[in-house]
Amino acid sequence: MRQFVFEDITSEEVARRTGVYTPLTDSVRQLLDAAIRTEVDPDTIRAAGELIDRATAMLRSAQTDGPHGVRYTADGTGMPWGNPAIGIRNAIAPPMVVTRDGDRLVADVVLGAAYEGPPGLVHGGICALLLDHILGEAASAMTGTLTLRYQRATPLGAVHLEAEVVATAGRKLTVRGSMSDADGITVTAEGIFIAPRLTMTERPDDREGP
Ligand SMILES: CCCCCCCC(=O)SCCNC(=O)CCNC(=O)[C@H](O)C(C)(C)COP(=O)(O)OP(=O)(O)OC[C@H]1O[C@@H](n2cnc3c(N)ncnc32)[C@H](O)[C@@H]1OP(=O)(O)O
């Protein structure tokens, strides 16, 4: 199995790469939204598709064999850049920026047209994705069991997420969290997360194939 991967680069190099990839991902995110909402004529859609295919071919002219992987630098900086919740190279990610507030992790995210399930409302699987991620990050562990209660529908727009470890028993952590909008909680979550026996540090040369 592919493991967490150590990458021997400086924080300056991490910042440089972040500066290169973030605008590209923002552009792709705009493209996703435009593709959903455009009402231009079919010829314009075909022409846009050809331009996008050319851009895709440019990017594919040099690429990794498999997924990005979860990379870490010597000072512990994480680069989970392909992650669908927080990845700076993944346009599917809103992206969610997770910060610490005391014992809790918190995040504020704006969910637009790409996350719609029922009309005007956030898809339940997207709520699960974001809650799974923030609870998992609070635990720094793998999701074992995740239980969600959709208390009321979440309108598209600004949402707030929280997660906090409430109990630890060996490698087993119980984490609670929620998603809310301006009117209060829409989804509550409780999960059992299991810390892996082995956490990281393959050298790039030791990497298994995808
Ligand atoms: C920074 C990180 C951010 C990432 C956030 C994103 C989180 C994710 O999406 S992770 C991906 C989704 N999750 C998965 O794919 C997990 C798949 N399952 C697995 O890999 C394993 O079954 C795993 C790791 C959960 C447990 O395996 P393993 O370490 O062998 O557990 P095991 O030794 O059998 O059991 C340890 C304890 O956990 C309990 N346990 C095991 N599996 C589960 C489970 N699924 N649910 C609840 N409890 C469990 C056992 O009962 C045992 O408890 P106790 O010590 O009280 O007897």
The ligand as an SDF file (V2000), in Angstrom:
LIG
                    3D

 57 59  0  0  0  0  0  0  0  0999 V2000
   -4.6920   13.9450    8.8370 C   0  0  0  0  0  0  0  0  0  0  0  0
   -5.6460   12.9210    8.3550 C   0  0  0  0  0  0  0  0  0  0  0  0
   -6.8950   13.5040    7.7130 C   0  0  0  0  0  0  0  0  0  0  0  0
   -7.6440   12.4430    7.0320 C   0  0  0  0  0  0  0  0  0  0  0  0
   -9.1040   12.5410    7.2510 C   0  0  0  0  0  0  0  0  0  0  0  0
   -9.8580   11.6240    6.3530 C   0  0  0  0  0  0  0  0  0  0  0  0
  -10.3010   10.3910    7.1010 C   0  0  0  0  0  0  0  0  0  0  0  0
  -10.5480    9.2950    6.1210 C   0  0  0  0  0  0  0  0  0  0  0  0
  -11.2790    9.4560    5.1840 O   0  0  0  0  0  0  0  0  0  0  0  0
   -9.7140    7.8030    6.3670 S   0  0  0  0  0  0  0  0  0  0  0  0
  -10.3220    6.7980    4.9920 C   0  0  0  0  0  0  0  0  0  0  0  0
  -11.5840    6.0520    5.3090 C   0  0  0  0  0  0  0  0  0  0  0  0
  -11.3150    4.9980    6.2870 N   0  0  0  0  0  0  0  0  0  0  0  0
  -10.8060    3.8230    5.9130 C   0  0  0  0  0  0  0  0  0  0  0  0
  -10.5400    3.5400    4.7580 O   0  0  0  0  0  0  0  0  0  0  0  0
  -10.5140    2.8670    7.0360 C   0  0  0  0  0  0  0  0  0  0  0  0
  -10.5420    1.4140    6.5640 C   0  0  0  0  0  0  0  0  0  0  0  0
  -10.3550    0.5220    7.7050 N   0  0  0  0  0  0  0  0  0  0  0  0
   -9.0830    0.2930    8.1480 C   0  0  0  0  0  0  0  0  0  0  0  0
   -8.0700    0.6750    7.5580 O   0  0  0  0  0  0  0  0  0  0  0  0
   -8.9720   -0.5070    9.4210 C   0  0  0  0  0  0  0  0  0  0  0  0
  -10.1100   -1.3160    9.5670 O   0  0  0  0  0  0  0  0  0  0  0  0
   -8.8270    0.4070   10.6420 C   0  0  0  0  0  0  0  0  0  0  0  0
   -7.5180    1.2290   10.5270 C   0  0  0  0  0  0  0  0  0  0  0  0
  -10.0150    1.3650   10.7990 C   0  0  0  0  0  0  0  0  0  0  0  0
   -8.7500   -0.4320   11.9100 C   0  0  0  0  0  0  0  0  0  0  0  0
   -7.8070   -1.4480   11.6790 O   0  0  0  0  0  0  0  0  0  0  0  0
   -6.8110   -1.9180   12.8140 P   0  0  0  0  0  0  0  0  0  0  0  0
   -5.8480   -0.8320   13.1510 O   0  0  0  0  0  0  0  0  0  0  0  0
   -6.2390   -3.2230   12.3810 O   0  0  0  0  0  0  0  0  0  0  0  0
   -7.8090   -2.0760   14.0320 O   0  0  0  0  0  0  0  0  0  0  0  0
   -7.9090   -3.2670   15.0690 P   0  0  0  0  0  0  0  0  0  0  0  0
   -6.5180   -3.5380   15.6320 O   0  0  0  0  0  0  0  0  0  0  0  0
   -8.6540   -4.4050   14.4840 O   0  0  0  0  0  0  0  0  0  0  0  0
   -8.8310   -2.6180   16.1740 O   0  0  0  0  0  0  0  0  0  0  0  0
   -8.3580   -1.5950   17.0490 C   0  0  0  0  0  0  0  0  0  0  0  0
   -9.5470   -1.0890   17.8200 C   0  0  0  0  0  0  0  0  0  0  0  0
  -10.3850   -0.3360   16.9410 O   0  0  0  0  0  0  0  0  0  0  0  0
  -11.7150   -0.9060   16.8710 C   0  0  0  0  0  0  0  0  0  0  0  0
  -12.1500   -0.8120   15.4830 N   0  0  0  0  0  0  0  0  0  0  0  0
  -11.5810   -1.4030   14.4070 C   0  0  0  0  0  0  0  0  0  0  0  0
  -12.2470   -1.0770   13.2890 N   0  0  0  0  0  0  0  0  0  0  0  0
  -13.2570   -0.2670   13.6770 C   0  0  0  0  0  0  0  0  0  0  0  0
  -14.2840    0.3770   12.9670 C   0  0  0  0  0  0  0  0  0  0  0  0
  -14.4030    0.2910   11.6370 N   0  0  0  0  0  0  0  0  0  0  0  0
  -15.1600    1.1320   13.6650 N   0  0  0  0  0  0  0  0  0  0  0  0
  -15.0600    1.2420   15.0100 C   0  0  0  0  0  0  0  0  0  0  0  0
  -14.0890    0.6470   15.7400 N   0  0  0  0  0  0  0  0  0  0  0  0
  -13.2000   -0.1050   15.0750 C   0  0  0  0  0  0  0  0  0  0  0  0
  -11.5360   -2.3430   17.3230 C   0  0  0  0  0  0  0  0  0  0  0  0
  -12.7300   -2.8490   17.8620 O   0  0  0  0  0  0  0  0  0  0  0  0
  -10.4390   -2.1860   18.3560 C   0  0  0  0  0  0  0  0  0  0  0  0
  -11.0220   -1.6970   19.5540 O   0  0  0  0  0  0  0  0  0  0  0  0
  -10.5750   -2.2760   21.0050 P   0  0  0  0  0  0  0  0  0  0  0  0
   -9.1240   -1.8830   21.1450 O   0  0  0  0  0  0  0  0  0  0  0  0
  -11.4800   -1.5950   21.9580 O   0  0  0  0  0  0  0  0  0  0  0  0
  -10.7430   -3.7600   20.9090 O   0  0  0  0  0  0  0  0  0  0  0  0
  1  2  1  0
  2  3  1  0
  3  4  1  0
  4  5  1  0
  5  6  1  0
  6  7  1  0
  7  8  1  0
  8  9  2  0
  8 10  1  0
 10 11  1  0
 11 12  1  0
 12 13  1  0
 13 14  1  0
 14 15  2  0
 14 16  1  0
 16 17  1  0
 17 18  1  0
 18 19  1  0
 19 20  2  0
 19 21  1  0
 21 22  1  0
 21 23  1  0
 23 24  1  0
 23 25  1  0
 23 26  1  0
 26 27  1  0
 27 28  1  0
 28 29  2  0
 28 30  1  0
 28 31  1  0
 31 32  1  0
 32 33  2  0
 32 34  1  0
 32 35  1  0
 35 36  1  0
 36 37  1  0
 37 38  1  0
 37 52  1  0
 38 39  1  0
 39 40  1  0
 39 50  1  0
 40 41  1  0
 40 49  1  0
 41 42  2  0
 42 43  1  0
 43 44  1  0
 43 49  2  0
 44 45  1  0
 44 46  2  0
 46 47  1  0
 47 48  2  0
 48 49  1  0
 50 51  1  0
 50 52  1  0
 52 53  1  0
 53 54  1  0
 54 55  2  0
 54 56  1  0
 54 57  1  0
M  END
$$$$
